[in-house]
Amino acid sequence: MRDDGRVMTVFLVLLIPVLLMLFALLMEGVENRLRRPAVTEDEVEQFLDQARPDEVNTFIREGWGRALSVFRLRRRPRNQRKP
């Protein structure tokens, strides 16, 4: 029974640093994604100055991502829009 305790101790001593390292790598990836702004200050200013009511409603219902994509699609020249 004493050997089982030693094996478990060695297992935990080896496992905990590996799990801690994996957690740190995962958190670094999350931090990198959060560090990059999804929307620039200029885009917000331009949206607030020029958005149509339906685009504002999209912003209220669905957030910046969808509202800005609708806004950008409207502002894109017609020959560049997807059918």
Secondary structure per residue as TSV (DSSP state, phi and psi in degrees):
chain	resnum	aa	ss	phi	psi
A	1	M	-	360.0	-30.7
A	2	R	H	-67.5	-34.2
A	3	D	H	-67.7	-34.2
A	4	D	H	-62.8	-37.7
A	5	G	H	-66.1	-38.8
A	6	R	H	-67.6	-42.0
A	7	V	H	-62.5	-42.9
A	8	M	H	-65.2	-40.0
A	9	T	H	-63.5	-45.9
A	10	V	H	-62.9	-41.8
A	11	F	H	-60.2	-45.7
A	12	L	H	-68.3	-37.8
A	13	V	H	-63.4	-34.6
A	14	L	H	-83.8	-33.1
A	15	L	H	-77.1	-42.2
A	16	I	H	-60.7	-46.7
A	17	P	H	-62.8	-35.5
A	18	V	H	-66.3	-44.5
A	19	L	H	-64.1	-38.9
A	20	L	H	-64.5	-40.5
A	21	M	H	-65.3	-43.4
A	22	L	H	-62.3	-42.1
A	23	F	H	-62.2	-42.5
A	24	A	H	-63.1	-40.9
A	25	L	H	-65.3	-40.2
A	26	L	H	-63.4	-44.9
A	27	M	H	-66.7	-32.3
A	28	E	H	-63.8	-40.9
A	29	G	H	-63.4	-41.6
A	30	V	H	-64.1	-43.9
A	31	E	H	-62.0	-41.1
A	32	N	H	-63.3	-40.1
A	33	R	H	-67.2	-36.2
A	34	L	H	-75.4	-25.5
A	35	R	H	-69.8	-36.7
A	36	R	S	-76.5	125.5
A	37	P	-	-71.3	136.3
A	38	A	S	-77.4	-30.3
A	39	V	S	-132.7	132.1
A	40	T	-	-84.1	162.6
A	41	E	H	-62.9	-38.9
A	42	D	H	-63.5	-40.1
A	43	E	H	-64.2	-40.3
A	44	V	H	-64.7	-45.3
A	45	E	H	-61.9	-45.1
A	46	Q	H	-64.2	-41.8
A	47	F	H	-62.0	-46.9
A	48	L	H	-65.9	-31.5
A	49	D	H	-77.7	-33.7
A	50	Q	H	-121.6	2.0
A	51	A	-	-70.8	143.8
A	52	R	-	-84.6	162.8
A	53	P	H	-56.6	-39.6
A	54	D	H	-66.9	-31.5
A	55	E	H	-72.0	-36.1
A	56	V	H	-65.8	-41.4
A	57	N	H	-62.2	-39.3
A	58	T	H	-62.8	-40.5
A	59	F	H	-61.2	-44.3
A	60	I	H	-64.7	-42.8
A	61	R	H	-76.9	-41.3
A	62	E	H	-120.5	-8.4
A	63	G	-	95.4	-179.8
A	64	W	H	-61.9	-41.6
A	65	G	H	-56.8	-54.1
A	66	R	H	-69.7	-41.5
A	67	A	H	-62.1	-43.2
A	68	L	H	-69.0	-33.7
A	69	S	H	-67.7	-38.0
A	70	V	H	-66.0	-42.4
A	71	F	H	-63.1	-45.6
A	72	R	H	-65.0	-38.6
A	73	L	H	-62.9	-41.1
A	74	R	H	-65.1	-38.3
A	75	R	H	-80.4	-17.1
A	76	R	S	-69.7	140.1
A	77	P	-	-56.8	147.2
A	78	R	G	-58.8	-33.6
A	79	N	G	-73.7	-12.5
A	80	Q	G	-99.1	-7.0
A	81	R	S	-76.8	146.5
A	82	K	-	-75.3	144.8
A	83	P	-	-67.8	360.0
